[in-house]
Amino acid sequence: MIPLALATAVVCGGPALLAWQAGVLAAVIWLPAVLYGITIMYGTTRLTPEGLHLRSLFRRSFVPWARTGMVEAQERTAKASTYQVAVVHIEGHRRPRYLPGLRSDGTPALEADFTAALRRIRDYQRRAVRQL
């Protein structure tokens, strides 16, 4: 059975409409994935005595230390590769928020930097919460 969208495109608009639909479908799937990857790789996480300053391609936010919970590494899979991102659990939010700029693809040099960054964040968080 021919899918309805394909049949409609062929009958009503021909190849031009079919090409337009394929382009829209590719943009809907491809564009968010690319923007997410850019945001993870090129964002920054800055630590201050007050909290975390998160800056990504489209978003800037501040999370005070009093609202932060556990900071951990989460493993993600993309096509044939696996990588880790750092996430922080924030009070009042259902899902953890990823920390921009903190990513490891498993290579020893990046893995050491990633682990050291997580340790630094946890130490900073511990000191800030102790002062509250």
C-alpha atoms as a printed R data frame, in Angstrom:
    type eleno elety resid chain resno      x      y      z
1   ATOM     1    CA   MET     A     1  0.000  0.000  0.000
2   ATOM     2    CA   ILE     A     2  1.332  3.444 -0.924
3   ATOM     3    CA   PRO     A     3  1.595  5.851  2.021
4   ATOM     4    CA   LEU     A     4 -1.058  8.562  1.919
5   ATOM     5    CA   ALA     A     5  1.409 11.494  1.826
6   ATOM     6    CA   LEU     A     6  3.277  9.945 -1.102
7   ATOM     7    CA   ALA     A     7  0.062  9.223 -2.988
8   ATOM     8    CA   THR     A     8 -1.227 12.751 -2.369
9   ATOM     9    CA   ALA     A     9  2.063 14.281 -3.510
10  ATOM    10    CA   VAL     A    10  2.153 12.281 -6.703
11  ATOM    11    CA   VAL     A    11 -1.506 12.875 -7.583
12  ATOM    12    CA   CYS     A    12 -1.857 16.520 -6.498
13  ATOM    13    CA   GLY     A    13  1.541 18.089 -6.885
14  ATOM    14    CA   GLY     A    14  3.851 15.729 -8.638
15  ATOM    15    CA   PRO     A    15  7.613 15.553 -8.031
16  ATOM    16    CA   ALA     A    16  7.927 19.184 -6.877
17  ATOM    17    CA   LEU     A    17  5.579 18.650 -3.936
18  ATOM    18    CA   LEU     A    18  7.248 15.350 -3.106
19  ATOM    19    CA   ALA     A    19 10.687 17.019 -3.050
20  ATOM    20    CA   TRP     A    20  9.316 19.807 -0.843
21  ATOM    21    CA   GLN     A    21  7.869 17.276  1.617
22  ATOM    22    CA   ALA     A    22 11.159 15.375  1.736
23  ATOM    23    CA   GLY     A    23 13.025 18.630  2.425
24  ATOM    24    CA   VAL     A    24 10.681 19.598  5.241
25  ATOM    25    CA   LEU     A    25 10.957 16.129  6.776
26  ATOM    26    CA   ALA     A    26 14.760 16.241  6.605
27  ATOM    27    CA   ALA     A    27 14.807 19.708  8.208
28  ATOM    28    CA   VAL     A    28 12.455 18.642 11.006
29  ATOM    29    CA   ILE     A    29 14.665 15.666 11.889
30  ATOM    30    CA   TRP     A    30 18.141 16.932 10.982
31  ATOM    31    CA   LEU     A    31 18.084 20.535 12.210
32  ATOM    32    CA   PRO     A    32 17.251 19.855 15.887
33  ATOM    33    CA   ALA     A    33 19.917 17.145 16.054
34  ATOM    34    CA   VAL     A    34 22.588 19.457 14.639
35  ATOM    35    CA   LEU     A    35 21.611 22.344 16.932
36  ATOM    36    CA   TYR     A    36 21.665 20.046 19.970
37  ATOM    37    CA   GLY     A    37 25.165 18.815 19.054
38  ATOM    38    CA   ILE     A    38 26.476 22.344 18.527
39  ATOM    39    CA   THR     A    39 25.001 23.457 21.830
40  ATOM    40    CA   ILE     A    40 26.653 20.616 23.757
41  ATOM    41    CA   MET     A    41 30.048 21.129 22.131
42  ATOM    42    CA   TYR     A    42 30.280 24.921 22.092
43  ATOM    43    CA   GLY     A    43 28.389 25.990 25.204
44  ATOM    44    CA   THR     A    44 30.053 26.996 28.460
45  ATOM    45    CA   THR     A    45 29.487 26.314 32.123
46  ATOM    46    CA   ARG     A    46 30.960 28.891 34.488
47  ATOM    47    CA   LEU     A    47 31.251 28.360 38.249
48  ATOM    48    CA   THR     A    48 30.832 31.228 40.693
49  ATOM    49    CA   PRO     A    49 30.303 31.321 44.474
50  ATOM    50    CA   GLU     A    50 26.618 32.051 43.766
51  ATOM    51    CA   GLY     A    51 25.968 29.143 41.370
52  ATOM    52    CA   LEU     A    52 26.255 27.804 37.830
53  ATOM    53    CA   HIS     A    53 26.144 30.148 34.833
54  ATOM    54    CA   LEU     A    54 25.090 28.083 31.806
55  ATOM    55    CA   ARG     A    55 25.503 29.507 28.333
56  ATOM    56    CA   SER     A    56 24.561 27.685 25.150
57  ATOM    57    CA   LEU     A    57 23.905 28.734 21.575
58  ATOM    58    CA   PHE     A    58 20.330 29.881 22.232
59  ATOM    59    CA   ARG     A    59 20.001 30.037 25.988
60  ATOM    60    CA   ARG     A    60 21.650 31.603 29.013
61  ATOM    61    CA   SER     A    61 20.646 30.771 32.534
62  ATOM    62    CA   PHE     A    62 21.773 30.867 36.121
63  ATOM    63    CA   VAL     A    63 21.215 28.130 38.697
64  ATOM    64    CA   PRO     A    64 21.999 28.992 42.335
65  ATOM    65    CA   TRP     A    65 23.856 26.342 44.319
66  ATOM    66    CA   ALA     A    66 20.922 26.055 46.727
67  ATOM    67    CA   ARG     A    67 18.750 24.675 43.883
68  ATOM    68    CA   THR     A    68 21.301 22.212 42.497
69  ATOM    69    CA   GLY     A    69 21.222 18.551 43.296
70  ATOM    70    CA   MET     A    70 23.382 15.697 42.105
71  ATOM    71    CA   VAL     A    71 25.876 16.348 39.308
72  ATOM    72    CA   GLU     A    72 26.559 13.252 37.220
73  ATOM    73    CA   ALA     A    73 27.706 11.933 33.857
74  ATOM    74    CA   GLN     A    74 25.100 10.455 31.518
75  ATOM    75    CA   GLU     A    75 25.970  8.226 28.614
76  ATOM    76    CA   ARG     A    76 24.365  9.034 25.260
77  ATOM    77    CA   THR     A    77 24.516  7.198 21.947
78  ATOM    78    CA   ALA     A    78 24.565  8.743 18.489
79  ATOM    79    CA   LYS     A    79 24.737  6.497 15.453
80  ATOM    80    CA   ALA     A    80 27.868  4.382 15.966
81  ATOM    81    CA   SER     A    81 29.475  6.353 18.814
82  ATOM    82    CA   THR     A    82 28.890  6.723 22.510
83  ATOM    83    CA   TYR     A    83 29.703  9.836 24.511
84  ATOM    84    CA   GLN     A    84 29.085 11.277 27.960
85  ATOM    85    CA   VAL     A    85 27.565 14.595 28.964
86  ATOM    86    CA   ALA     A    86 27.434 16.167 32.409
87  ATOM    87    CA   VAL     A    87 23.989 16.852 33.867
88  ATOM    88    CA   VAL     A    88 22.773 18.559 37.020
89  ATOM    89    CA   HIS     A    89 19.525 17.818 38.816
90  ATOM    90    CA   ILE     A    90 17.742 21.080 39.625
91  ATOM    91    CA   GLU     A    91 15.151 21.473 42.365
92  ATOM    92    CA   GLY     A    92 11.702 21.949 40.882
93  ATOM    93    CA   HIS     A    93 12.572 20.410 37.498
94  ATOM    94    CA   ARG     A    94 11.504 16.956 36.375
95  ATOM    95    CA   ARG     A    95 14.435 16.255 34.077
96  ATOM    96    CA   PRO     A    96 18.114 16.953 34.684
97  ATOM    97    CA   ARG     A    97 19.706 19.810 32.749
98  ATOM    98    CA   TYR     A    98 22.869 19.136 30.771
99  ATOM    99    CA   LEU     A    99 25.884 21.330 31.405
100 ATOM   100    CA   PRO     A   100 27.003 22.951 28.131
101 ATOM   101    CA   GLY     A   101 30.605 22.455 27.092
102 ATOM   102    CA   LEU     A   102 31.172 19.346 29.232
103 ATOM   103    CA   ARG     A   103 31.363 16.317 26.958
104 ATOM   104    CA   SER     A   104 33.599 13.289 26.609
105 ATOM   105    CA   ASP     A   105 33.802 10.861 23.722
106 ATOM   106    CA   GLY     A   106 35.857  8.252 25.581
107 ATOM   107    CA   THR     A   107 39.357  9.218 24.433
108 ATOM   108    CA   PRO     A   108 41.779  9.178 27.391
109 ATOM   109    CA   ALA     A   109 42.684 12.889 27.183
110 ATOM   110    CA   LEU     A   110 39.059 14.067 27.045
111 ATOM   111    CA   GLU     A   111 37.990 11.518 29.652
112 ATOM   112    CA   ALA     A   112 40.562 12.868 32.130
113 ATOM   113    CA   ASP     A   113 39.453 16.479 31.498
114 ATOM   114    CA   PHE     A   114 35.785 15.499 31.800
115 ATOM   115    CA   THR     A   115 36.331 13.661 35.091
116 ATOM   116    CA   ALA     A   116 38.381 16.558 36.481
117 ATOM   117    CA   ALA     A   117 35.647 19.037 35.482
118 ATOM   118    CA   LEU     A   118 32.966 16.963 37.223
119 ATOM   119    CA   ARG     A   119 35.145 16.735 40.335
120 ATOM   120    CA   ARG     A   120 35.701 20.514 40.280
121 ATOM   121    CA   ILE     A   121 31.960 21.187 40.015
122 ATOM   122    CA   ARG     A   122 31.168 18.827 42.893
123 ATOM   123    CA   ASP     A   123 33.879 20.391 45.079
124 ATOM   124    CA   TYR     A   124 32.629 23.886 44.264
125 ATOM   125    CA   GLN     A   125 29.064 22.816 45.014
126 ATOM   126    CA   ARG     A   126 30.112 21.244 48.339
127 ATOM   127    CA   ARG     A   127 31.951 24.412 49.428
128 ATOM   128    CA   ALA     A   128 29.089 26.714 48.391
129 ATOM   129    CA   VAL     A   129 26.416 24.623 50.133
130 ATOM   130    CA   ARG     A   130 28.559 24.451 53.301
131 ATOM   131    CA   GLN     A   131 28.644 28.266 53.410
132 ATOM   132    CA   LEU     A   132 24.858 28.547 53.180
